[in-house]
Amino acid sequence: MTRRVIWIASLLWTMAFSMGSCGSAEAKNDNSNTQNNDSTMTENLNAASADTTSVKVQVETSLGTFTVLLYGDTPKHRDNFVKLVNDGFYNGTLFHRIIDQFMIQAGDPDSKNARPGQRLGAGGPGYTIEAEILFPRHFHKRGALAAARQGDQVNPQKRSSGSQFYVVTGRRYLPAQLDAMQQQLRGQQLQATFNGLAAQHMDEIRSMQAAGDSAGLKALQDTLVRQTEATVDADPLRLTPEMEKAYTEVGGAPHLDGAYTVFGEVTDGMDVIDKIEKVETDPSDRPVQDVKIISMKVVR
């Protein structure tokens, strides 16, 4: 195994030890709230979850109108988005984070009537959504619609924000750059696989940590590293020809693949997305002049 993967493994152990020894009260409260709200959300969406069709939503903004297609094979995200649209949740919210040649992000309810310069991006409806990452079927090509989320350290299950989303603008890549992306994709798969295996042994890890059993920890780590390599080598994630064509000819953000739920794409009005992408932003990536979502409606 490469030196980099061993470093990743060691880092994950450090994270596991830190979580086991300190146990942030704030994190525990967040997890508790998420569990309660997710249960309610699941009940609310059960009636619609059998529907596997796609849905179109028209988004009217202060800079123009665009349309997104919500995929039928990511039903939890589709149904949640439709519910929020029908409830008027997004009306009056801002595109609060914009990075040129990367993406535009919206969906924070705290952005309604936000003060100039106010830091945004932490708001939501009070729940998260189970990940529906269908890579490589859905990937971060230009125009992809995906769910924002908290980072892996506090969100190893990659659960999506209940409301925040982003549209990929991205950039085009050279074939040689895609080769590097392929290696990065393998590294991400190794890390995610190791992380999952470590989570299954968390009680054992914490017991050995409490007993100061460094030899036992090292032996378990070596075992999990070997299992990680074998699992990834048996079913490696690869850039498909469709992905290579999209990233070299149209563009996107391939470094996000496999880590976030892509649940739709822009079907009309990409010129409006481009216009939003090019607005002036402050050091926090918030537009200097507000770009507002006026309304959304389901157009099927």
N, C-alpha and C positions, 0 to 999 in steps of 0.2 A: 504494500500500500504506500502511496506517496506521502512525503513528509507533510504536505498540506492537509491531507485527510486525517493523519494522526493528530495534527494540531487542532483540527475541527473537533475530533473526538475528545481531546483533552479539554477544549473549551466547553463542550457540552457537559463534561463531568463537573467542571467548575461551576457552571450554571446550576446543575442539579444540586451540588453541595450548598450553594448559596440559597437556593429555594428551600432546601431542607432545614438549614440552620436558622434563617431569619424569618421566613414566612410572613411576607408583608400583609398587614391587616387590610390595607387598601385593596390588594389583589384578591384576598379572600372575599371581601365584600362585593367586589366586582363580579367574581365568579358566581356568588350566591344570587345576585340580582339577575345575572344572565340566565341562570338555570330557570328561575321563576318565570321570567318574561318569555323565554324560548318555549316553555311548555304552553303558555297561553297562545303564542304565535302559531305553534304547531296545530293546536285545536282550531284556531281561526282559519287555517289554510287547508285543513283536511278535506273539506268539501270540494276544493278546486284542484287538489293535488293529482287527481286522476286524469286531468286534462293535459295532454301532451302536445298541444298545438302552440304555435308561436303567436305573439301579439305585437302589434305596432303601436308605438306611442309617439305623439307629436309634441315637441318641446318648443314653446315660444319663448325667446329670450329678448333682451333689450338690443341685441345685435342681429336678430334674425331668427328664423325657424328651421329646425332640423327634425328628422324622424329617426327613431331607433326601432329595430326589430328585437324583441325579447325572445330568446330561444326556448322552444318547448321542452328541450331535454335538460334544462336547469329550472325545474318547476318551482322550487322554493324561492329562488331569486325572482323569477318572473312574477309569481303570484304576490309576493311582498311588494315589488315595485308597482304593480297594477293597483294594489290596495292603497298604497301611499298616493299614487296619482289621483285615484278616485276620491280620496279624502282631502285633496288639495294641499297635502303636506309640503310639496315642493314649491308651491306658489309663493313668490317673494323671496326665495332663498338666492344665494349668490354662487357664482363660480369663485370660490374662495382661494383656490390654489392652481396656478397656471405656470407651467414650465415649457418654454419654447422647445420644439423638437422632442417632446416627451408626451405630455398629456394635459388635459384640463379636468379639474375636479370640482364637484359640487355635492349638495345634499346635506349640509350641516344646518340644522334648524336654528342654531345660534346665530347664523349669518343674517337672519331677518332683522332689519333695522340695526345692523351692527354699526358701531362707531367707526369713523375713519381710522385706519391703522390698527384696529382691534385684531388680536390674534385669534384665528378661527381654525376649526378642524377637529375639535374634540367632541362635538355634539352628535346626538343621534336620537332615535325614538325610544331608547331604553332597553333594547334587546339586540342580539346578534343573530346571524343566520348560519346554519351549518354549511360548510364548504361544499361546493359542487364543481370541483376542478376536473374538467373533462379534457385534459391535455393528452395527446396533441390534437384532438378533434377541434377544440376551440383554443386559439392562441392570440397573442397580443399584436395582431396586424394593425395597420393604420385603420382607424375607425372602429376598433373593438370597444365594446362597452363592458366594464368590469367593476367589481365591488372593491372599495377600499377596505382596509382592515388594520388592526393593531399588529405590531411585529411579533415574530416567532417567540421571543423571550417571554412575553406575557400571553401569547396566543398560539401555542404549538399546534393546535388543531386547525389553524388558519381560518377561523370563523370570520365571516364577513360583517362589516358594519351593517346595521339595520337600515341605513338610508344613504350613506355616502357612496358615491360612484365616480368613476372617471372614464373619459373617452380618450383613447390613444391617438396621438398625432404622430409621434416617433420620427424616425429618419430612415433613409435607405442604408444598407450595409453592403460592403464588398464581400465576395465569396470567402476571402481569407479571414475576414472578421467573423464570418459565420462559423468557421472552423474553431475559432477561439470560443465562440458562444456554445458550441457543442461540448467543449471541455468544461465550460462553466455549468452547463446543464447537468453533466455527469456529477460534478462536484455538489450541486444542489440536491441531486437524487441521493448521493451518498450521505449527505448531511441529514436529509429528511428521514432516510431509512434508519440511520444510526440513532437519531433522536427518538424515533418510534420504538425501537428495540430497547433503548435505555429507559423509556417511560414504563415499559412492561416490568422492568427490574427495579423500579424506584424504591420500593420498601427494602429490598436487599441492599441497594446502594447506601441508603441512609443508615441501615443497621451496621454495615461495615465501616461507614464513616464515623459513626458514634463510637465504635469499638477501636478505631484507629488502625483498622486492618488494611494497610496500604497494599500489601501483597495480594490480598483477595480482590481489592478494587482493580489492581493492574491486570490480574488474571481474567476478571470478568470483562474488562475493557478490551483486552486482546481477543477474547471470544466473540464479543459483539462486533468488533472490527472485521473479523473473518466472516461472520454471518452477513454483515453489511455488504462486503465485497461480493460474496456469492450471490446474494439476492439481486444486487444491481446488475452483475454480469449476466445473470439468467434472463433478465428482462430490462435491458437498458432503454432509457428514453432517448429518442433521436429526432433531429429535425427532419421532417418529411419533405419530399419534393415540393409540395404545395407551400409549405412554410418557407423554404429556401427561395422560391419564386416570389412570394409576397414580400419577404424582407429585403430582397435585392432590387425588386422592381417597383414596389409600392412603399415599403417601409413599415416601421412598427417599433416595438420595444421588447425584443426577444429575451432580455435578461429577466423579465417578470414571469416568463412562462413556467407553468407548473406550480406557481406560488400563490396566485390569486385566482378567484373565480371569474372567468369571462362568461357573461350571460346574455350577450347581445352584440349588435353592431349597428352603426349608422347606415341607413339605406338611402337617405336623401338629405341634402343640406350640408355636405362636408365642407363646402365653402364657408359656411357660417362657423363651423368648428375652427377652420383655419383663421378666420377673422378674430375669434375669441383668443386663440392661441397667441396672436401677435400683439395683444394689448400690453401696455406698460405695466410692470409690476414692481412692488416694493421688495426689500430684502427678504421678506417672509413669503414671497411668491404670490402675494395677494394683489389683484389689480388695483392700480392707483385710482381709477374710476370704476365704480361698481359695474359688474356685468351680472344682470339679474335674470332669473328664470321668472317670467311673467305668469305662465301657466303651462300645464301639461294636460293632455287628454288622450284617452285610448281611441285609436282610429281603426284598429284591427285590419 
